[in-house]
Structure formats: C-alpha cells, structure tokens
Amino acid sequence: MRPEIAVPSSRPVIPMSSRLLYLLWLLSILLVITGSLLPASSPVIRAVGRLPVNQKVLHFCGYTWLAILAFLTIKRRSLAVMLALSMILLGVALEFGQKLVPGRAFEIRDMFINGFGVLTGIVIGILSRRLLPAVSNS
C-alpha cells in the first residue's frame, strides 16, 4: 500500500463552507428580527442607541449584509436574487411589527433605507460573482 500524497488544488480555497455561510445568514436574519422587535427600553436597544453611528446607517448596512450573504450562500443567481429581495419584504413586515412594540415607531423612511441596502447588496453580489467567478462557482 502506497501512502497518498496530497496535491494542492488549483481551485481557490474558500475559508467557510456553504453550511457555515447558511448558518451565518440565518443567524443574521434572526439578529435583525430580534433587534427590530425589542422594546425601546431594552438594554440592547439602549446600547445600540449609544453607538456613534446613525441608526439609518445601521439599517442600510444590516440589510446590505443580509443581501450579500444570500449571494455568498446560494449558488444559483436567480434564487440568490429572489432570496435577497425577500429581505425587503422582511424589512417592511418588521417595520409594521414595530407599531406593536412599546417605544418603537413605524417609519416609512426605514423601509426605503432597508430596501436600498438590499439593492446595494444585490449589486455587490452580482459584481463579486463577475469579478471573482472562480470563487462563486466552486
């Protein structure tokens, strides 16, 4: 019996598996849902309010992140776009849900910012697949 010699692959190495990315995406969605539906008096929301970042920037970055993760997780572009776009519906639903949460307010502007974040994430996802096709197709 001969020992096997490991030959380095010519394909780029992706540090996280698809399952790990999927888990990260789901956890990120849960974090957004939780953060959106916590009462304004909760310690978490008060701590976020003390951050030196505008809340609208956090909305934009959070939904951009969710859309980018959809592209990193899902290989089929059409499905990745659909799932990323579904994050807009999530943002709209959570905004309506905030009407029921003490101390939280319904803001149409947040819906537009969330949607713009998702669209930005979709553009980044599509461009990254064009610029790095070997990584996204592996």
trRosetta pair geometry for C-beta under 8 A, 3 or more apart (Angstrom, degrees):
i j d omega theta_ij theta_ji phi_ij phi_ji
9 13 7.6 122 65 -70 115 81
11 134 6.7 -170 -146 178 73 105
11 138 5.3 131 -179 -118 128 128
12 134 5.6 101 5 122 114 115
12 135 5.5 -41 73 -86 139 78
12 138 6.7 -135 59 -33 80 156
14 17 7.5 114 102 -92 110 33
14 135 6.5 123 -85 -156 102 84
14 138 6.2 176 -25 84 122 130
16 20 4.3 -120 -173 87 100 129
16 21 5.4 120 119 -54 122 85
16 24 7.6 4 172 -13 156 139
17 20 4.8 98 55 6 75 101
17 21 7.2 -139 98 -2 41 87
18 21 5.6 -55 -148 38 35 112
18 22 6.2 39 152 -22 67 105
18 73 6.5 107 -161 -150 77 59
18 75 8.0 -31 -118 -44 136 100
19 22 5.5 -52 -147 35 32 114
19 23 6.4 33 153 -18 64 105
20 23 5.6 -51 -148 37 32 113
20 24 6.3 35 151 -20 64 105
21 24 5.5 -52 -147 37 33 114
21 25 6.3 36 152 -22 65 104
21 69 6.7 180 -180 -160 89 84
21 72 5.2 -132 -162 123 139 104
21 73 4.6 -169 124 -92 110 79
22 25 5.6 -52 -149 34 31 113
22 26 6.5 28 154 -15 64 105
22 73 5.0 116 -82 -148 64 122
23 26 5.8 -54 -146 39 31 109
23 27 6.2 30 155 -16 65 108
24 27 5.8 -56 -144 40 29 110
24 28 6.2 33 154 -23 63 107
24 69 6.4 -138 107 -140 98 130
25 28 5.7 -54 -149 34 29 113
25 29 6.6 31 152 -19 63 103
25 66 7.2 98 -153 -145 81 62
25 69 4.1 166 -100 146 93 126
25 70 6.6 115 -141 -72 138 50
25 72 7.8 -178 -64 68 117 99
25 73 5.0 -43 -26 -43 149 151
26 29 5.6 -51 -150 33 34 112
26 30 6.4 33 152 -17 65 105
27 30 5.6 -53 -147 38 34 112
27 31 6.3 39 151 -24 65 104
28 31 5.5 -50 -147 33 32 115
28 32 6.5 33 153 -18 64 103
28 62 8.0 173 179 -162 99 78
28 65 6.2 -133 -167 126 144 114
28 66 5.9 -175 124 -94 122 76
28 69 6.0 143 39 -1 153 167
29 32 5.8 -54 -151 36 32 110
29 33 6.4 31 151 -18 65 106
29 66 6.4 93 -82 -128 74 117
29 87 7.9 -121 -109 -112 98 96
29 90 7.2 -84 -149 -153 100 163
30 33 5.6 -53 -145 38 33 112
30 34 6.1 32 156 -18 66 108
31 34 5.8 -54 -143 39 28 110
31 35 6.0 25 159 -15 64 111
32 35 5.9 -57 -141 42 26 108
32 36 6.1 26 159 -21 62 112
32 62 5.5 134 -104 170 110 126
32 63 7.7 98 -129 -75 148 66
32 66 6.6 -18 -29 -65 155 133
32 90 7.4 63 109 139 132 129
32 94 7.4 -87 142 -74 92 168
33 36 5.9 -62 -148 37 25 110
33 37 6.3 -5 165 2 63 116
33 90 7.5 -80 -78 -175 91 113
33 94 6.5 -138 -121 -99 59 124
34 37 6.5 -78 -144 47 23 93
34 38 6.3 36 161 -42 66 102
35 38 6.2 -40 -140 9 28 114
35 44 7.1 -120 -113 137 74 126
35 45 7.5 139 -158 -87 69 81
35 48 7.1 92 -151 -58 114 164
35 62 8.0 -125 71 -125 147 156
36 94 4.1 -3 147 -179 156 129
36 95 7.8 -75 -167 -64 125 44
36 97 6.9 73 130 78 110 120
36 98 6.4 -91 171 -67 84 105
37 94 6.8 -107 -52 -148 89 91
37 97 5.7 -41 -98 133 103 127
37 98 7.1 -130 -101 -84 54 64
37 101 5.7 -170 -158 -78 55 141
37 104 7.9 -89 -134 -12 31 171
38 42 4.4 -74 169 30 113 155
38 44 5.7 -31 155 69 172 119
38 45 5.1 -172 102 -42 117 114
38 101 7.3 78 92 -165 17 141
39 42 5.1 122 64 -29 75 95
39 45 7.0 -135 96 15 41 148
39 101 5.6 -158 -93 177 58 94
39 102 4.7 6 -133 67 113 92
39 103 5.4 77 -177 39 79 117
39 104 6.9 -127 -135 -26 41 102
40 45 5.5 -123 -140 120 36 148
40 46 7.8 87 165 -63 58 74
40 101 7.6 125 -23 131 76 102
40 102 6.8 -114 23 114 89 66
40 103 2.7 -119 29 131 119 125
40 104 5.5 177 -46 -60 96 64
41 45 7.5 43 42 62 15 123
41 46 7.3 10 -164 -47 29 112
41 102 6.9 -20 6 109 109 112
41 103 5.7 147 -24 -14 80 162
42 45 4.8 83 62 12 91 101
42 46 6.9 -162 89 -5 45 88
43 46 5.7 -58 -144 41 32 111
43 47 6.1 34 157 -22 67 107
44 47 5.8 -57 -150 35 28 110
44 48 6.4 26 153 -17 64 106
45 48 5.6 -50 -145 37 34 112
45 49 6.3 41 152 -24 63 105
46 49 5.5 -53 -150 34 32 118
46 50 6.8 30 152 -19 63 103
47 50 5.8 -57 -155 33 34 110
47 51 7.5 53 145 -40 61 88
48 51 5.7 -30 -165 -3 43 117
48 55 7.8 79 140 -109 104 90
48 58 7.2 84 -176 -136 113 170
49 55 7.6 -7 -111 -75 63 114
51 58 7.6 92 78 -68 143 132
53 57 5.3 -111 175 76 97 127
53 58 5.9 107 118 -53 120 95
54 57 4.5 93 67 -1 89 105
54 58 7.3 -156 97 -5 50 82
55 58 5.4 -50 -154 33 40 115
55 59 6.6 46 148 -22 67 99
56 59 5.4 -45 -151 31 38 116
56 60 6.4 39 150 -18 66 104
56 109 7.5 -47 -112 136 120 110
56 110 7.4 -132 -113 -103 77 68
56 113 5.3 -118 -161 -129 89 162
57 60 5.7 -52 -148 38 33 113
57 61 6.1 27 156 -14 67 109
58 61 5.9 -56 -139 42 29 106
58 62 6.0 33 160 -24 64 110
59 62 6.0 -60 -148 35 23 111
59 63 6.5 6 164 -4 62 111
59 91 8.0 89 -167 -140 101 124
59 110 5.6 -134 -127 -149 159 83
59 113 4.7 61 106 114 130 124
59 114 5.5 -80 173 -70 104 74
59 117 6.6 -152 132 -27 68 146
60 63 6.6 -71 -152 43 23 98
60 64 6.1 24 155 -21 64 112
60 113 5.3 -82 -67 176 83 96
60 114 7.6 -131 -88 -88 41 32
60 116 6.5 -31 -122 88 96 100
60 117 4.2 179 -155 -80 48 111
60 120 7.5 33 -175 27 93 146
61 64 5.6 -54 -142 37 31 114
61 65 6.2 37 156 -23 64 106
61 117 6.8 -92 -21 -135 13 128
62 65 5.7 -56 -154 33 27 114
62 66 6.7 27 151 -19 63 104
62 114 7.8 -37 80 -120 99 83
62 117 6.8 27 65 160 57 161
63 66 5.4 -43 -144 32 40 114
63 67 6.5 39 156 -16 65 102
63 87 5.8 149 -151 144 88 124
63 88 7.9 75 -164 -83 133 55
63 91 6.1 5 -99 -71 135 135
63 113 7.8 139 26 125 138 68
63 114 4.5 135 -54 -157 159 67
63 115 7.5 -43 147 -45 157 15
63 117 3.3 101 76 95 104 128
63 118 4.9 -62 159 -51 110 74
63 121 6.9 -133 132 -12 63 134
64 67 6.0 -60 -153 38 31 108
64 68 6.3 29 152 -18 67 108
64 117 4.2 -100 -42 -172 74 85
64 118 7.2 -135 -85 -70 41 25
64 120 5.0 -34 -111 86 108 112
64 121 4.2 167 -157 -60 51 98
64 124 7.2 60 -172 13 99 141
65 68 5.8 -56 -144 37 30 109
65 69 6.3 30 157 -19 65 107
65 121 7.0 -95 0 -101 12 132
66 69 5.9 -56 -149 36 28 111
66 70 6.8 37 150 -26 61 100
66 84 7.4 144 120 -135 79 69
66 87 4.6 146 117 -128 131 148
66 90 7.9 -112 161 64 162 145
66 117 8.0 65 36 126 97 112
66 118 7.0 -36 78 -102 104 83
66 121 6.8 -50 69 -104 57 178
67 70 5.6 -46 -155 25 36 116
67 71 7.0 30 150 -13 63 102
67 84 4.0 68 -139 -152 82 110
67 87 5.8 -125 -68 37 79 151
67 117 7.1 169 2 132 124 72
67 118 4.6 139 -61 -147 133 58
67 119 7.7 -115 -114 -18 172 13
67 120 7.4 131 62 73 146 59
67 121 2.5 123 77 98 118 136
67 122 5.3 -74 176 -46 132 65
67 124 7.7 109 104 48 107 104
67 125 6.5 -119 143 -23 86 130
68 71 5.8 -59 -158 38 37 109
68 72 6.3 32 148 -17 70 107
68 121 4.5 -111 -38 -153 70 99
68 124 5.6 -27 -96 92 104 125
68 125 5.6 -173 -122 -66 52 94
69 72 5.4 -54 -141 40 37 110
69 73 5.8 31 160 -18 70 112
70 73 6.0 -63 -142 41 25 106
70 74 5.8 -13 174 15 66 116
70 80 5.1 138 138 -161 90 74
70 83 4.5 -178 -148 100 126 108
70 84 4.1 -166 65 -69 153 82
70 87 7.3 -128 -36 -30 138 125
70 121 7.5 85 32 138 104 125
70 125 7.0 -32 77 -98 83 159
71 74 6.8 -61 -116 53 22 84
71 77 8.0 19 -130 -125 88 64
71 80 4.7 83 -101 178 56 137
71 84 6.7 15 -42 -61 85 133
71 121 7.4 -173 -2 157 119 87
71 122 7.4 147 -53 -124 125 44
71 124 7.7 -173 36 96 156 77
71 125 2.9 -174 -57 -145 165 125
71 126 7.5 -113 -121 -45 143 45
71 128 7.0 111 130 57 139 121
71 129 7.0 -119 -177 -41 117 113
71 136 7.7 -38 162 -128 90 123
72 125 7.6 -115 -34 -122 63 100
73 80 7.6 154 66 -114 72 98
74 79 5.1 -130 173 104 137 104
74 80 4.0 179 82 -81 117 83
74 83 6.0 131 -19 28 156 144
75 80 7.7 -164 63 -46 12 117
75 136 7.4 143 -135 167 67 76
75 137 7.5 87 -154 -123 104 42
76 79 4.2 60 84 18 110 112
76 80 6.5 176 88 -15 54 86
77 80 5.5 -57 -144 37 32 113
77 81 6.2 33 158 -21 67 104
77 126 7.3 71 -149 -108 118 82
77 129 6.9 -165 -94 89 111 175
78 81 5.8 -52 -150 34 30 111
78 82 6.5 30 152 -18 63 106
79 82 5.6 -52 -147 37 34 112
79 83 6.2 29 157 -14 67 107
80 83 6.0 -57 -144 41 29 106
80 84 6.1 30 155 -19 64 108
80 125 6.4 -157 146 159 130 145
81 84 5.7 -56 -145 38 28 110
81 85 6.2 28 156 -18 64 108
81 122 6.1 66 -126 -140 77 117
81 126 8.0 36 -82 -67 105 107
82 85 5.8 -57 -147 38 28 110
82 86 6.5 36 151 -28 62 102
83 86 5.4 -45 -151 24 35 118
83 87 7.6 50 147 -29 57 89
84 87 5.8 -39 -171 10 42 116
84 118 5.9 149 162 -170 86 95
84 121 6.1 -158 -156 102 125 112
84 122 5.1 146 121 -82 150 93
84 125 6.9 -140 -73 12 157 158
85 88 5.7 -32 -173 13 54 113
85 89 7.7 52 137 -10 67 95
85 118 6.7 112 -109 155 37 134
85 122 7.4 36 -60 -76 75 139
86 89 5.3 -44 -161 34 53 115
86 90 6.5 61 140 -23 70 98
87 90 5.1 -43 -148 33 41 119
87 91 6.5 47 151 -22 65 99
87 114 7.6 -142 138 166 88 100
87 118 4.9 173 83 -107 113 124
87 121 8.0 -4 60 59 154 146
88 91 5.7 -52 -153 34 33 112
88 92 6.5 32 150 -17 65 104
88 114 6.6 140 -126 120 56 98
88 115 4.7 52 -127 -108 109 83
88 118 5.1 -114 -61 36 85 164
89 92 5.7 -52 -147 37 34 111
89 93 6.2 34 155 -18 67 107
90 93 5.8 -57 -147 39 29 110
90 94 6.2 26 156 -17 65 109
91 94 5.8 -55 -143 38 28 109
91 95 6.3 33 155 -24 63 105
91 110 7.4 -153 177 136 105 87
91 111 5.9 140 128 -129 106 59
91 114 3.3 161 -153 141 156 156
91 115 6.7 -150 71 -51 148 66
91 118 7.4 -131 -9 -33 138 126
92 95 5.7 -54 -150 31 30 113
92 96 6.8 27 152 -13 63 103
92 111 5.3 54 -97 -132 72 115
92 114 7.7 -161 -46 79 56 140
93 96 5.9 -57 -154 38 33 108
93 97 6.2 37 147 -23 66 108
94 97 5.1 -51 -146 37 37 118
94 98 6.6 49 152 -31 65 95
95 98 5.7 -42 -156 19 33 116
95 106 5.8 90 163 -144 82 73
95 107 6.7 -107 -150 54 114 56
95 108 7.7 103 164 -94 149 33
95 110 5.6 164 -106 87 121 118
95 111 5.2 -62 -17 -67 166 94
95 114 7.7 -140 -46 3 119 147
96 99 5.9 -34 -173 6 46 115
96 106 6.7 35 -108 -121 36 119
97 100 6.0 -59 -170 34 50 107
97 101 6.8 45 139 -25 74 109
98 101 5.2 -56 -145 31 48 115
98 104 4.1 -110 -168 135 94 125
98 105 6.6 -1 137 75 120 20
98 106 5.6 159 82 -79 101 60
99 104 7.7 -96 -58 98 16 95
99 105 8.0 30 -95 -160 54 30
99 106 4.6 8 -72 -50 92 121
101 104 4.0 19 86 28 109 130
107 110 4.3 87 85 -5 104 105
107 111 7.5 -171 104 -8 62 79
108 111 5.5 -47 -162 27 46 117
108 112 6.8 41 146 -15 70 100
109 112 5.8 -55 -154 37 37 109
109 113 6.3 36 150 -18 69 107
110 113 5.6 -55 -144 39 34 111
110 114 6.1 38 155 -21 67 105
111 114 5.8 -53 -147 36 28 112
111 115 6.3 27 154 -17 62 109
112 115 5.6 -55 -146 40 31 112
112 116 6.2 32 155 -20 66 105
113 116 5.7 -51 -144 37 31 110
113 117 6.4 36 152 -22 62 104
114 117 5.6 -55 -154 34 30 115
114 118 6.6 31 150 -19 65 103
115 118 5.6 -50 -148 34 35 111
115 119 6.4 32 154 -16 66 104
116 119 5.7 -52 -145 39 34 111
116 120 6.3 38 152 -22 64 105
117 120 5.6 -53 -148 35 30 113
117 121 6.4 32 152 -19 63 105
118 121 5.6 -55 -151 37 32 113
118 122 6.5 35 151 -22 65 102
119 122 5.5 -48 -148 32 35 114
119 123 6.6 36 152 -18 64 102
120 123 5.8 -52 -151 35 33 111
120 124 6.4 32 151 -17 65 106
121 124 5.6 -53 -145 39 33 112
121 125 6.1 36 154 -22 66 107
122 125 5.5 -54 -146 37 30 114
122 126 6.3 27 157 -16 65 105
123 126 6.0 -55 -145 38 29 106
123 127 6.1 24 158 -13 65 111
124 127 5.9 -59 -143 43 27 108
124 128 6.0 29 158 -23 65 109
125 128 5.9 -54 -143 34 25 110
125 129 6.7 23 158 -17 60 105
126 129 6.0 -59 -155 35 31 109
126 130 6.6 25 151 -15 65 107
127 130 5.7 -58 -150 38 35 109
127 131 6.0 23 158 -11 71 111
128 131 5.9 -59 -138 45 31 104
128 132 5.7 -22 175 32 69 109
128 136 6.9 126 119 -57 87 128
129 132 6.9 -71 -119 65 20 71
129 133 6.4 56 172 -99 61 60
129 136 4.3 -44 -120 29 82 173
130 133 6.8 1 -144 -61 21 92
132 135 4.3 -8 151 27 113 118
132 136 6.2 110 100 -15 86 94
133 136 6.1 -66 -143 45 34 100
133 137 5.7 16 167 -8 72 119
134 137 6.4 -67 -137 45 22 100
134 138 6.4 34 162 -42 60 107
135 138 6.2 -52 -152 11 26 114
